[in-house]
Amino acid sequence: MEQAIDFLLRWVHFFGGIVWIGHNYASVVQRPSFRPLRPEDLGDEQSPAYMALLGREHGTFRYAAVVTWLTGVGMLWQRGMLGDAMALNGYQTGIGIGFWIGTLMLANLWLVLWPHQKKVLGFVAAPLEERVRCARITFLSSRVNTMLSIPLLFFMAAGPHGAALFA
Amino acid sequence: MKTPFDTAGGTIALGLAVTLALYLLARCLVLGG
């Protein structure tokens, strides 16, 4: 039973991670370099269908991030590794660094990116100047998570499969 | 202000550098702890 739960958590963890980070990398491909927000970049905020689409898209990856984090923590907790991972003890150091990077990314998404993105997308009313300012913040916040995904995936892989890296 | 995050290449290069730094830190913690 424990193995089945571990397997299910791992499966959902991968799935959530792909939805979340896949969305982030799609953004990198669509806009590899920063350019300031222009009025013509803004969508049709008068269209309920367009706003519903935006809300669905952004809600999907925000909640995928929560699912990814919870299933990751669940796996560590179920194996009795959570404390050692969080404290970076012994061989749990690798996955522990992954845990802390993932936690930072989740906080960055919910506490930095999303409050500003609400203004950029028009969910919260704001003048154009404020939206341009917020667009710079959301860009940097998103790219910080892109950057952090590189060590995160390294340590996720190194946790169970990287014994040779720490020999 | 320009940052490494302003281009995809800069973002990925920084990610690789951070990975190397954290790996070396983790290695010290695992082997020295």
N, CA and C atoms of all chains as a GROMACS GRO file, in nm:
protein
  600
    1MET      N    1   0.083  -0.121   0.000
    1MET     CA    2   0.000   0.000   0.000
    1MET      C    3   0.087   0.127   0.000
    2GLU      N    4   0.193   0.124   0.084
    2GLU     CA    5   0.281   0.242   0.091
    2GLU      C    6   0.349   0.267  -0.043
    3GLN      N    7   0.386   0.156  -0.110
    3GLN     CA    8   0.451   0.171  -0.241
    3GLN      C    9   0.353   0.229  -0.341
    4ALA      N   10   0.228   0.188  -0.332
    4ALA     CA   11   0.127   0.239  -0.425
    4ALA      C   12   0.106   0.389  -0.404
    5ILE      N   13   0.102   0.431  -0.278
    5ILE     CA   14   0.084   0.574  -0.249
    5ILE      C   15   0.205   0.653  -0.300
    6ASP      N   16   0.324   0.598  -0.274
    6ASP     CA   17   0.447   0.665  -0.320
    6ASP      C   18   0.445   0.678  -0.472
    7PHE      N   19   0.402   0.572  -0.539
    7PHE     CA   20   0.397   0.575  -0.685
    7PHE      C   21   0.297   0.680  -0.734
    8LEU      N   22   0.179   0.681  -0.672
    8LEU     CA   23   0.077   0.778  -0.713
    8LEU      C   24   0.123   0.922  -0.691
    9LEU      N   25   0.185   0.946  -0.576
    9LEU     CA   26   0.236   1.080  -0.548
    9LEU      C   27   0.340   1.121  -0.652
   10ARG      N   28   0.429   1.026  -0.686
   10ARG     CA   29   0.535   1.055  -0.784
   10ARG      C   30   0.475   1.086  -0.921
   11TRP      N   31   0.377   1.005  -0.959
   11TRP     CA   32   0.312   1.023  -1.090
   11TRP      C   33   0.247   1.161  -1.097
   12VAL      N   34   0.170   1.196  -0.995
   12VAL     CA   35   0.101   1.325  -0.994
   12VAL      C   36   0.203   1.439  -0.985
   13HIS      N   37   0.313   1.415  -0.911
   13HIS     CA   38   0.420   1.516  -0.899
   13HIS      C   39   0.478   1.548  -1.037
   14PHE      N   40   0.508   1.446  -1.114
   14PHE     CA   41   0.560   1.467  -1.250
   14PHE      C   42   0.458   1.544  -1.334
   15PHE      N   43   0.332   1.499  -1.325
   15PHE     CA   44   0.227   1.558  -1.408
   15PHE      C   45   0.210   1.707  -1.376
   16GLY      N   46   0.198   1.737  -1.247
   16GLY     CA   47   0.184   1.877  -1.206
   16GLY      C   48   0.304   1.961  -1.247
   17GLY      N   49   0.423   1.903  -1.230
   17GLY     CA   50   0.546   1.975  -1.264
   17GLY      C   51   0.554   2.007  -1.412
   18ILE      N   52   0.512   1.912  -1.495
   18ILE     CA   53   0.516   1.935  -1.640
   18ILE      C   54   0.417   2.046  -1.679
   19VAL      N   55   0.298   2.043  -1.620
   19VAL     CA   56   0.199   2.148  -1.652
   19VAL      C   57   0.252   2.284  -1.608
   20TRP      N   58   0.309   2.290  -1.488
   20TRP     CA   59   0.358   2.418  -1.433
   20TRP      C   60   0.479   2.468  -1.511
   21ILE      N   61   0.586   2.388  -1.511
   21ILE     CA   62   0.711   2.435  -1.571
   21ILE      C   63   0.700   2.439  -1.723
   22GLY      N   64   0.616   2.351  -1.780
   22GLY     CA   65   0.592   2.356  -1.924
   22GLY      C   66   0.534   2.490  -1.964
   23HIS      N   67   0.443   2.541  -1.882
   23HIS     CA   68   0.384   2.672  -1.909
   23HIS      C   69   0.492   2.780  -1.904
   24ASN      N   70   0.580   2.767  -1.805
   24ASN     CA   71   0.688   2.865  -1.789
   24ASN      C   72   0.779   2.865  -1.913
   25TYR      N   73   0.816   2.745  -1.961
   25TYR     CA   74   0.906   2.738  -2.076
   25TYR      C   75   0.835   2.782  -2.205
   26ALA      N   76   0.703   2.761  -2.212
   26ALA     CA   77   0.629   2.812  -2.328
   26ALA      C   78   0.642   2.964  -2.334
   27SER      N   79   0.639   3.026  -2.216
   27SER     CA   80   0.655   3.172  -2.209
   27SER      C   81   0.794   3.214  -2.256
   28VAL      N   82   0.897   3.135  -2.221
   28VAL     CA   83   1.034   3.167  -2.264
   28VAL      C   84   1.045   3.158  -2.416
   29VAL      N   85   0.982   3.056  -2.473
   29VAL     CA   86   0.988   3.038  -2.618
   29VAL      C   87   0.914   3.152  -2.689
   30GLN      N   88   0.798   3.189  -2.633
   30GLN     CA   89   0.720   3.295  -2.697
   30GLN      C   90   0.788   3.430  -2.687
   31ARG      N   91   0.858   3.454  -2.575
   31ARG     CA   92   0.923   3.584  -2.556
   31ARG      C   93   1.061   3.561  -2.496
   32PRO      N   94   1.160   3.526  -2.580
   32PRO     CA   95   1.293   3.493  -2.528
   32PRO      C   96   1.364   3.613  -2.464
   33SER      N   97   1.336   3.732  -2.513
   33SER     CA   98   1.401   3.851  -2.459
   33SER      C   99   1.295   3.950  -2.410
   34PHE      N  100   1.333   4.028  -2.311
   34PHE     CA  101   1.238   4.125  -2.256
   34PHE      C  102   1.216   4.241  -2.350
   35ARG      N  103   1.091   4.280  -2.362
   35ARG     CA  104   1.060   4.409  -2.424
   35ARG      C  105   0.943   4.467  -2.345
   36PRO      N  106   0.944   4.598  -2.326
   36PRO     CA  107   0.841   4.659  -2.242
   36PRO      C  108   0.701   4.635  -2.298
   37LEU      N  109   0.605   4.628  -2.206
   37LEU     CA  110   0.465   4.610  -2.244
   37LEU      C  111   0.418   4.732  -2.326
   38ARG      N  112   0.344   4.704  -2.435
   38ARG     CA  113   0.289   4.812  -2.516
   38ARG      C  114   0.137   4.801  -2.514
   39PRO      N  115   0.067   4.911  -2.537
   39PRO     CA  116  -0.080   4.905  -2.533
   39PRO      C  117  -0.138   4.799  -2.625
   40GLU      N  118  -0.072   4.778  -2.742
   40GLU     CA  119  -0.126   4.679  -2.837
   40GLU      C  120  -0.107   4.536  -2.789
   41ASP      N  121  -0.024   4.518  -2.684
   41ASP     CA  122  -0.006   4.383  -2.627
   41ASP      C  123  -0.126   4.341  -2.542
   42LEU      N  124  -0.203   4.439  -2.499
   42LEU     CA  125  -0.313   4.408  -2.408
   42LEU      C  126  -0.429   4.344  -2.483
   43GLY      N  127  -0.494   4.248  -2.416
   43GLY     CA  128  -0.604   4.176  -2.479
   43GLY      C  129  -0.735   4.252  -2.466
   44ASP      N  130  -0.840   4.188  -2.511
   44ASP     CA  131  -0.973   4.249  -2.508
   44ASP      C  132  -1.037   4.222  -2.371
   45GLU      N  133  -1.016   4.316  -2.279
   45GLU     CA  134  -1.066   4.295  -2.143
   45GLU      C  135  -1.218   4.311  -2.132
   46GLN      N  136  -1.279   4.359  -2.239
   46GLN     CA  137  -1.425   4.372  -2.238
   46GLN      C  138  -1.493   4.239  -2.274
   47SER      N  139  -1.414   4.145  -2.320
   47SER     CA  140  -1.471   4.017  -2.362
   47SER      C  141  -1.469   3.918  -2.246
   48PRO      N  142  -1.587   3.878  -2.196
   48PRO     CA  143  -1.589   3.781  -2.086
   48PRO      C  144  -1.523   3.648  -2.126
   49ALA      N  145  -1.540   3.609  -2.252
   49ALA     CA  146  -1.482   3.481  -2.297
   49ALA      C  147  -1.330   3.488  -2.292
   50TYR      N  148  -1.273   3.602  -2.334
   50TYR     CA  149  -1.126   3.617  -2.334
   50TYR      C  150  -1.074   3.619  -2.191
   51MET      N  151  -1.143   3.691  -2.103
   51MET     CA  152  -1.098   3.698  -1.964
   51MET      C  153  -1.111   3.562  -1.895
   52ALA      N  154  -1.216   3.487  -1.932
   52ALA     CA  155  -1.232   3.352  -1.874
   52ALA      C  156  -1.118   3.262  -1.921
   53LEU      N  157  -1.080   3.277  -2.047
   53LEU     CA  158  -0.968   3.197  -2.100
   53LEU      C  159  -0.839   3.229  -2.025
   54LEU      N  160  -0.813   3.359  -2.006
   54LEU     CA  161  -0.692   3.400  -1.932
   54LEU      C  162  -0.694   3.345  -1.791
   55GLY      N  163  -0.810   3.355  -1.727
   55GLY     CA  164  -0.822   3.307  -1.589
   55GLY      C  165  -0.798   3.158  -1.580
   56ARG      N  166  -0.851   3.084  -1.678
   56ARG     CA  167  -0.833   2.938  -1.680
   56ARG      C  168  -0.687   2.902  -1.700
   57GLU      N  169  -0.623   2.972  -1.795
   57GLU     CA  170  -0.482   2.943  -1.825
   57GLU      C  171  -0.395   2.969  -1.702
   58HIS      N  172  -0.412   3.085  -1.641
   58HIS     CA  173  -0.325   3.120  -1.528
   58HIS      C  174  -0.360   3.040  -1.404
   59GLY      N  175  -0.489   3.009  -1.386
   59GLY     CA  176  -0.528   2.926  -1.273
   59GLY      C  177  -0.471   2.786  -1.285
   60THR      N  178  -0.469   2.734  -1.407
   60THR     CA  179  -0.420   2.596  -1.428
   60THR      C  180  -0.276   2.582  -1.382
   61PHE      N  181  -0.188   2.673  -1.423
   61PHE     CA  182  -0.048   2.651  -1.384
   61PHE      C  183  -0.022   2.692  -1.240
   62ARG      N  184  -0.100   2.787  -1.188
   62ARG     CA  185  -0.082   2.822  -1.045
   62ARG      C  186  -0.119   2.705  -0.956
   63TYR      N  187  -0.231   2.640  -0.987
   63TYR     CA  188  -0.273   2.527  -0.903
   63TYR      C  189  -0.192   2.402  -0.934
   64ALA      N  190  -0.142   2.388  -1.056
   64ALA     CA  191  -0.050   2.277  -1.086
   64ALA      C  192   0.074   2.290  -0.998
   65ALA      N  193   0.118   2.413  -0.973
   65ALA     CA  194   0.234   2.435  -0.886
   65ALA      C  195   0.204   2.388  -0.744
   66VAL      N  196   0.085   2.416  -0.696
   66VAL     CA  197   0.047   2.373  -0.561
   66VAL      C  198   0.045   2.220  -0.553
   67VAL      N  199  -0.014   2.157  -0.656
   67VAL     CA  200  -0.020   2.010  -0.658
   67VAL      C  201   0.122   1.952  -0.661
   68THR      N  202   0.210   2.012  -0.740
   68THR     CA  203   0.347   1.964  -0.750
   68THR      C  204   0.417   1.971  -0.615
   69TRP      N  205   0.401   2.084  -0.548
   69TRP     CA  206   0.467   2.103  -0.419
   69TRP      C  207   0.411   2.004  -0.315
   70LEU      N  208   0.277   1.993  -0.310
   70LEU     CA  209   0.215   1.906  -0.209
   70LEU      C  210   0.254   1.759  -0.230
   71THR      N  211   0.256   1.714  -0.355
   71THR     CA  212   0.292   1.574  -0.379
   71THR      C  213   0.439   1.549  -0.350
   72GLY      N  214   0.525   1.649  -0.377
   72GLY     CA  215   0.667   1.635  -0.343
   72GLY      C  216   0.687   1.624  -0.194
   73VAL      N  217   0.621   1.711  -0.121
   73VAL     CA  218   0.630   1.706   0.026
   73VAL      C  219   0.570   1.574   0.077
   74GLY      N  220   0.461   1.533   0.013
   74GLY     CA  221   0.395   1.407   0.053
   74GLY      C  222   0.488   1.288   0.039
   75MET      N  223   0.563   1.285  -0.070
   75MET     CA  224   0.657   1.173  -0.091
   75MET      C  225   0.764   1.172   0.017
   76LEU      N  226   0.819   1.290   0.048
   76LEU     CA  227   0.924   1.297   0.151
   76LEU      C  228   0.868   1.260   0.288
   77TRP      N  229   0.748   1.308   0.317
   77TRP     CA  230   0.686   1.281   0.446
   77TRP      C  231   0.656   1.132   0.461
   78GLN      N  232   0.601   1.073   0.357
   78GLN     CA  233   0.563   0.932   0.364
   78GLN      C  234   0.685   0.843   0.387
   79ARG      N  235   0.799   0.883   0.334
   79ARG     CA  236   0.922   0.804   0.350
   79ARG      C  237   0.999   0.840   0.477
   80GLY      N  238   0.944   0.936   0.552
   80GLY     CA  239   1.012   0.977   0.674
   80GLY      C  240   1.139   1.058   0.648
   81MET      N  241   1.146   1.122   0.530
   81MET     CA  242   1.267   1.195   0.491
   81MET      C  243   1.252   1.346   0.500
   82LEU      N  244   1.130   1.392   0.531
   82LEU     CA  245   1.103   1.535   0.520
   82LEU      C  246   1.193   1.619   0.611
   83GLY      N  247   1.206   1.577   0.738
   83GLY     CA  248   1.287   1.654   0.833
   83GLY      C  249   1.432   1.663   0.789
   84ASP      N  250   1.491   1.548   0.753
   84ASP     CA  251   1.632   1.548   0.711
   84ASP      C  252   1.651   1.626   0.582
   85ALA      N  253   1.553   1.618   0.492
   85ALA     CA  254   1.564   1.692   0.366
   85ALA      C  255   1.560   1.842   0.395
   86MET      N  256   1.466   1.884   0.479
   86MET     CA  257   1.455   2.027   0.509
   86MET      C  258   1.579   2.079   0.581
   87ALA      N  259   1.638   1.992   0.664
   87ALA     CA  260   1.757   2.033   0.741
   87ALA      C  261   1.887   2.011   0.662
   88LEU      N  262   1.877   1.960   0.539
   88LEU     CA  263   1.993   1.929   0.454
   88LEU      C  264   2.090   1.836   0.527
   89ASN      N  265   2.035   1.727   0.581
   89ASN     CA  266   2.116   1.630   0.654
   89ASN      C  267   2.162   1.516   0.565
   90GLY      N  268   2.291   1.489   0.566
   90GLY     CA  269   2.348   1.372   0.499
   90GLY      C  270   2.305   1.360   0.354
   91TYR      N  271   2.267   1.236   0.316
   91TYR     CA  272   2.234   1.211   0.176
   91TYR      C  273   2.099   1.271   0.136
   92GLN      N  274   2.025   1.324   0.230
   92GLN     CA  275   1.899   1.392   0.195
   92GLN      C  276   1.924   1.536   0.152
   93THR      N  277   2.053   1.578   0.155
   93THR     CA  278   2.086   1.716   0.117
   93THR      C  279   2.039   1.748  -0.024
   94GLY      N  280   2.063   1.655  -0.118
   94GLY     CA  281   2.029   1.681  -0.258
   94GLY      C  282   1.881   1.710  -0.277
   95ILE      N  283   1.797   1.618  -0.230
   95ILE     CA  284   1.653   1.639  -0.248
   95ILE      C  285   1.606   1.754  -0.158
   96GLY      N  286   1.678   1.778  -0.048
   96GLY     CA  287   1.645   1.890   0.039
   96GLY      C  288   1.665   2.024  -0.032
   97ILE      N  289   1.775   2.035  -0.107
   97ILE     CA  290   1.795   2.158  -0.185
   97ILE      C  291   1.684   2.171  -0.289
   98GLY      N  292   1.645   2.058  -0.349
   98GLY     CA  293   1.532   2.059  -0.442
   98GLY      C  294   1.406   2.108  -0.374
   99PHE      N  295   1.382   2.060  -0.252
   99PHE     CA  296   1.263   2.103  -0.177
   99PHE      C  297   1.264   2.254  -0.156
  100TRP      N  298   1.378   2.309  -0.114
  100TRP     CA  299   1.384   2.452  -0.085
  100TRP      C  300   1.371   2.537  -0.212
  101ILE      N  301   1.432   2.489  -0.320
  101ILE     CA  302   1.418   2.563  -0.447
  101ILE      C  303   1.271   2.561  -0.492
  102GLY      N  304   1.207   2.444  -0.482
  102GLY     CA  305   1.066   2.432  -0.522
  102GLY      C  306   0.976   2.521  -0.437
  103THR      N  307   1.008   2.528  -0.308
  103THR     CA  308   0.928   2.613  -0.218
  103THR      C  309   0.944   2.760  -0.256
  104LEU      N  310   1.069   2.798  -0.287
  104LEU     CA  311   1.096   2.935  -0.329
  104LEU      C  312   1.020   2.967  -0.459
  105MET      N  313   1.018   2.873  -0.550
  105MET     CA  314   0.950   2.894  -0.678
  105MET      C  315   0.799   2.909  -0.658
  106LEU      N  316   0.744   2.827  -0.570
  106LEU     CA  317   0.600   2.836  -0.543
  106LEU      C  318   0.566   2.972  -0.481
  107ALA      N  319   0.649   3.015  -0.384
  107ALA     CA  320   0.627   3.145  -0.320
  107ALA      C  321   0.642   3.258  -0.422
  108ASN      N  322   0.742   3.246  -0.510
  108ASN     CA  323   0.763   3.347  -0.613
  108ASN      C  324   0.640   3.357  -0.704
  109LEU      N  325   0.586   3.241  -0.740
  109LEU     CA  326   0.470   3.239  -0.829
  109LEU      C  327   0.347   3.304  -0.763
  110TRP      N  328   0.318   3.263  -0.640
  110TRP     CA  329   0.195   3.309  -0.576
  110TRP      C  330   0.207   3.447  -0.513
  111LEU      N  331   0.324   3.480  -0.460
  111LEU     CA  332   0.337   3.603  -0.382
  111LEU      C  333   0.399   3.720  -0.459
  112VAL      N  334   0.473   3.689  -0.566
  112VAL     CA  335   0.534   3.798  -0.645
  112VAL      C  336   0.467   3.807  -0.783
  113LEU      N  337   0.469   3.696  -0.856
  113LEU     CA  338   0.419   3.702  -0.994
  113LEU      C  339   0.268   3.731  -0.999
  114TRP      N  340   0.190   3.651  -0.928
  114TRP     CA  341   0.044   3.659  -0.945
  114TRP      C  342  -0.014   3.794  -0.903
  115PRO      N  343   0.024   3.853  -0.791
  115PRO     CA  344  -0.035   3.984  -0.756
  115PRO      C  345  -0.009   4.091  -0.863
  116HIS      N  346   0.107   4.085  -0.928
  116HIS     CA  347   0.137   4.182  -1.033
  116HIS      C  348   0.071   4.143  -1.165
  117GLN      N  349   0.065   4.012  -1.190
  117GLN     CA  350   0.005   3.965  -1.315
  117GLN      C  351  -0.143   4.001  -1.322
  118LYS      N  352  -0.208   4.006  -1.207
  118LYS     CA  353  -0.351   4.042  -1.204
  118LYS      C  354  -0.373   4.181  -1.264
  119LYS      N  355  -0.277   4.271  -1.238
  119LYS     CA  356  -0.289   4.406  -1.294
  119LYS      C  357  -0.255   4.406  -1.443
  120VAL      N  358  -0.149   4.331  -1.479
  120VAL     CA  359  -0.108   4.329  -1.621
  120VAL      C  360  -0.221   4.276  -1.707
  121LEU      N  361  -0.287   4.171  -1.661
  121LEU     CA  362  -0.390   4.106  -1.743
  121LEU      C  363  -0.525   4.175  -1.736
  122GLY      N  364  -0.542   4.263  -1.639
  122GLY     CA  365  -0.668   4.335  -1.631
  122GLY      C  366  -0.768   4.276  -1.534
  123PHE      N  367  -0.726   4.178  -1.452
  123PHE     CA  368  -0.817   4.126  -1.350
  123PHE      C  369  -0.838   4.229  -1.238
  124VAL      N  370  -0.736   4.314  -1.220
  124VAL     CA  371  -0.744   4.424  -1.125
  124VAL      C  372  -0.718   4.552  -1.204
  125ALA      N  373  -0.807   4.649  -1.190
  125ALA     CA  374  -0.792   4.772  -1.269
  125ALA      C  375  -0.666   4.848  -1.228
  126ALA      N  376  -0.592   4.897  -1.328
  126ALA     CA  377  -0.471   4.975  -1.302
  126ALA      C  378  -0.442   5.059  -1.425
  127PRO      N  379  -0.385   5.180  -1.405
  127PRO     CA  380  -0.348   5.263  -1.522
  127PRO      C  381  -0.236   5.197  -1.602
  128LEU      N  382  -0.224   5.240  -1.727
  128LEU     CA  383  -0.126   5.177  -1.817
  128LEU      C  384   0.016   5.180  -1.759
  129GLU      N  385   0.055   5.293  -1.700
  129GLU     CA  386   0.191   5.304  -1.645
  129GLU      C  387   0.217   5.196  -1.539
  130GLU      N  388   0.117   5.173  -1.455
  130GLU     CA  389   0.131   5.072  -1.350
  130GLU      C  390   0.138   4.932  -1.412
  131ARG      N  391   0.064   4.912  -1.517
  131ARG     CA  392   0.066   4.781  -1.583
  131ARG      C  393   0.201   4.757  -1.650
  132VAL      N  394   0.259   4.861  -1.707
  132VAL     CA  395   0.392   4.848  -1.768
  132VAL      C  396   0.495   4.813  -1.660
  133ARG      N  397   0.485   4.880  -1.544
  133ARG     CA  398   0.577   4.851  -1.432
  133ARG      C  399   0.559   4.706  -1.385
  134CYS      N  400   0.435   4.665  -1.371
  134CYS     CA  401   0.407   4.529  -1.322
  134CYS      C  402   0.452   4.423  -1.424
  135ALA      N  403   0.445   4.457  -1.553
  135ALA     CA  404   0.485   4.361  -1.656
  135ALA      C  405   0.635   4.331  -1.645
  136ARG      N  406   0.715   4.432  -1.607
  136ARG     CA  407   0.858   4.408  -1.587
  136ARG      C  408   0.880   4.313  -1.468
  137ILE      N  409   0.803   4.335  -1.364
  137ILE     CA  410   0.817   4.250  -1.244
  137ILE      C  411   0.774   4.106  -1.275
  138THR      N  412   0.663   4.090  -1.346
  138THR     CA  413   0.618   3.953  -1.377
  138THR      C  414   0.717   3.883  -1.470
  139PHE      N  415   0.778   3.959  -1.561
  139PHE     CA  416   0.877   3.898  -1.650
  139PHE      C  417   0.995   3.845  -1.568
  140LEU      N  418   1.048   3.931  -1.480
  140LEU     CA  419   1.163   3.890  -1.400
  140LEU      C  420   1.126   3.774  -1.307
  141SER      N  421   1.008   3.781  -1.248
  141SER     CA  422   0.964   3.676  -1.157
  141SER      C  423   0.953   3.542  -1.231
  142SER      N  424   0.896   3.546  -1.350
  142SER     CA  425   0.880   3.425  -1.430
  142SER      C  426   1.017   3.367  -1.469
  143ARG      N  427   1.109   3.456  -1.509
  143ARG     CA  428   1.242   3.408  -1.552
  143ARG      C  429   1.326   3.360  -1.434
  144VAL      N  430   1.302   3.414  -1.317
  144VAL     CA  431   1.370   3.360  -1.198
  144VAL      C  432   1.329   3.214  -1.179
  145ASN      N  433   1.200   3.186  -1.199
  145ASN     CA  434   1.155   3.047  -1.187
  145ASN      C  435   1.210   2.959  -1.300
  146THR      N  436   1.224   3.016  -1.420
  146THR     CA  437   1.288   2.940  -1.528
  146THR      C  438   1.429   2.902  -1.487
  147MET      N  439   1.503   3.000  -1.436
  147MET     CA  440   1.641   2.976  -1.394
  147MET      C  441   1.646   2.872  -1.283
  148LEU      N  442   1.557   2.887  -1.183
  148LEU     CA  443   1.559   2.795  -1.068
  148LEU      C  444   1.517   2.654  -1.107
  149SER      N  445   1.439   2.641  -1.215
  149SER     CA  446   1.397   2.506  -1.256
  149SER      C  447   1.516   2.420  -1.296
  150ILE      N  448   1.627   2.483  -1.339
  150ILE     CA  449   1.744   2.407  -1.385
  150ILE      C  450   1.809   2.334  -1.267
  151PRO      N  451   1.848   2.404  -1.158
  151PRO     CA  452   1.898   2.328  -1.042
  151PRO      C  453   1.790   2.241  -0.979
  152LEU      N  454   1.665   2.284  -0.981
  152LEU     CA  455   1.558   2.203  -0.920
  152LEU      C  456   1.552   2.065  -0.985
  153LEU      N  457   1.552   2.062  -1.118
  153LEU     CA  458   1.543   1.934  -1.188
  153LEU      C  459   1.670   1.852  -1.167
  154PHE      N  460   1.783   1.921  -1.158
  154PHE     CA  461   1.909   1.851  -1.130
  154PHE      C  462   1.899   1.777  -0.996
  155PHE      N  463   1.851   1.847  -0.893
  155PHE     CA  464   1.847   1.785  -0.761
  155PHE      C  465   1.733   1.684  -0.749
  156MET      N  466   1.623   1.704  -0.823
  156MET     CA  467   1.519   1.602  -0.827
  156MET      C  468   1.574   1.471  -0.882
  157ALA      N  469   1.653   1.483  -0.989
  157ALA     CA  470   1.711   1.363  -1.051
  157ALA      C  471   1.822   1.306  -0.964
  158ALA      N  472   1.900   1.396  -0.902
  158ALA     CA  473   2.015   1.351  -0.823
  158ALA      C  474   1.972   1.286  -0.692
  159GLY      N  475   1.851   1.322  -0.642
  159GLY     CA  476   1.807   1.264  -0.516
  159GLY      C  477   1.807   1.111  -0.520
  160PRO      N  478   1.722   1.051  -0.604
  160PRO     CA  479   1.719   0.904  -0.608
  160PRO      C  480   1.822   0.841  -0.701
  161HIS      N  481   1.878   0.916  -0.797
  161HIS     CA  482   1.960   0.854  -0.901
  161HIS      C  483   2.102   0.910  -0.909
  162GLY      N  484   2.141   0.992  -0.813
  162GLY     CA  485   2.269   1.060  -0.828
  162GLY      C  486   2.373   1.021  -0.725
  163ALA      N  487   2.368   0.895  -0.677
  163ALA     CA  488   2.464   0.854  -0.573
  163ALA      C  489   2.608   0.879  -0.617
  164ALA      N  490   2.636   0.857  -0.746
  164ALA     CA  491   2.773   0.872  -0.795
  164ALA      C  492   2.820   1.017  -0.784
  165LEU      N  493   2.726   1.112  -0.786
  165LEU     CA  494   2.763   1.254  -0.776
  165LEU      C  495   2.814   1.290  -0.637
  166PHE      N  496   2.778   1.208  -0.539
  166PHE     CA  497   2.815   1.241  -0.401
  166PHE      C  498   2.907   1.135  -0.341
  167ALA      N  499   2.976   1.061  -0.429
  167ALA     CA  500   3.064   0.953  -0.380
  167ALA      C  501   3.203   1.009  -0.353
  168MET      N  502   1.713   4.855  -1.580
  168MET     CA  503   1.842   4.791  -1.554
  168MET      C  504   1.844   4.652  -1.619
  169LYS      N  505   1.947   4.625  -1.696
  169LYS     CA  506   1.960   4.495  -1.762
  169LYS      C  507   2.000   4.388  -1.660
  170THR      N  508   1.944   4.271  -1.677
  170THR     CA  509   1.978   4.158  -1.589
  170THR      C  510   2.002   4.035  -1.677
  171PRO      N  511   2.063   3.930  -1.621
  171PRO     CA  512   2.080   3.806  -1.701
  171PRO      C  513   1.947   3.747  -1.744
  172PHE      N  514   1.837   3.786  -1.675
  172PHE     CA  515   1.706   3.729  -1.706
  172PHE      C  516   1.645   3.790  -1.832
  173ASP      N  517   1.707   3.895  -1.884
  173ASP     CA  518   1.647   3.964  -1.998
  173ASP      C  519   1.657   3.885  -2.128
  174THR      N  520   1.743   3.784  -2.130
  174THR     CA  521   1.749   3.697  -2.249
  174THR      C  522   1.739   3.552  -2.204
  175ALA      N  523   1.690   3.467  -2.294
  175ALA     CA  524   1.677   3.325  -2.262
  175ALA      C  525   1.816   3.265  -2.234
  176GLY      N  526   1.915   3.307  -2.313
  176GLY     CA  527   2.050   3.253  -2.295
  176GLY      C  528   2.108   3.290  -2.159
  177GLY      N  529   2.086   3.414  -2.118
  177GLY     CA  530   2.136   3.458  -1.988
  177GLY      C  531   2.069   3.384  -1.874
  178THR      N  532   1.939   3.360  -1.889
  178THR     CA  533   1.863   3.289  -1.786
  178THR      C  534   1.915   3.146  -1.770
  179ILE      N  535   1.936   3.080  -1.884
  179ILE     CA  536   1.981   2.940  -1.879
  179ILE      C  537   2.125   2.932  -1.829
  180ALA      N  538   2.210   3.026  -1.872
  180ALA     CA  539   2.349   3.026  -1.825
  180ALA      C  540   2.354   3.046  -1.674
  181LEU      N  541   2.273   3.137  -1.624
  181LEU     CA  542   2.269   3.160  -1.479
  181LEU      C  543   2.218   3.034  -1.407
  182GLY      N  544   2.118   2.970  -1.465
  182GLY     CA  545   2.065   2.846  -1.406
  182GLY      C  546   2.172   2.738  -1.397
  183LEU      N  547   2.254   2.726  -1.499
  183LEU     CA  548   2.360   2.625  -1.498
  183LEU      C  549   2.467   2.661  -1.394
  184ALA      N  550   2.498   2.790  -1.384
  184ALA     CA  551   2.598   2.834  -1.286
  184ALA      C  552   2.547   2.809  -1.144
  185VAL      N  553   2.420   2.839  -1.120
  185VAL     CA  554   2.362   2.817  -0.987
  185VAL      C  555   2.359   2.666  -0.956
  186THR      N  556   2.330   2.586  -1.058
  186THR     CA  557   2.329   2.440  -1.040
  186THR      C  558   2.467   2.391  -0.996
  187LEU      N  559   2.571   2.440  -1.064
  187LEU     CA  560   2.707   2.398  -1.030
  187LEU      C  561   2.742   2.440  -0.887
  188ALA      N  562   2.708   2.565  -0.853
  188ALA     CA  563   2.740   2.615  -0.719
  188ALA      C  564   2.668   2.534  -0.611
  189LEU      N  565   2.541   2.506  -0.635
  189LEU     CA  566   2.464   2.431  -0.535
  189LEU      C  567   2.510   2.285  -0.528
  190TYR      N  568   2.550   2.230  -0.641
  190TYR     CA  569   2.602   2.093  -0.639
  190TYR      C  570   2.728   2.085  -0.554
  191LEU      N  571   2.818   2.181  -0.574
  191LEU     CA  572   2.942   2.181  -0.497
  191LEU      C  573   2.912   2.199  -0.348
  192LEU      N  574   2.815   2.284  -0.316
  192LEU     CA  575   2.774   2.303  -0.177
  192LEU      C  576   2.716   2.174  -0.120
  193ALA      N  577   2.628   2.110  -0.197
  193ALA     CA  578   2.565   1.985  -0.151
  193ALA      C  579   2.671   1.878  -0.131
  194ARG      N  580   2.767   1.873  -0.219
  194ARG     CA  581   2.872   1.771  -0.209
  194ARG      C  582   2.953   1.791  -0.080
  195CYS      N  583   2.982   1.917  -0.050
  195CYS     CA  584   3.054   1.947   0.075
  195CYS      C  585   2.970   1.905   0.195
  196LEU      N  586   2.839   1.933   0.190
  196LEU     CA  587   2.752   1.900   0.304
  196LEU      C  588   2.740   1.749   0.321
  197VAL      N  589   2.730   1.676   0.208
  197VAL     CA  590   2.713   1.530   0.216
  197VAL      C  591   2.843   1.465   0.262
  198LEU      N  592   2.954   1.502   0.200
  198LEU     CA  593   3.080   1.435   0.228
  198LEU      C  594   3.146   1.485   0.356
  199GLY      N  595   3.119   1.610   0.389
  199GLY     CA  596   3.184   1.665   0.509
  199GLY      C  597   3.098   1.653   0.633
  200GLY      N  598   2.968   1.618   0.615
  200GLY     CA  599   2.878   1.615   0.730
  200GLY      C  600   2.881   1.486   0.806
   0.00000   0.00000   0.00000
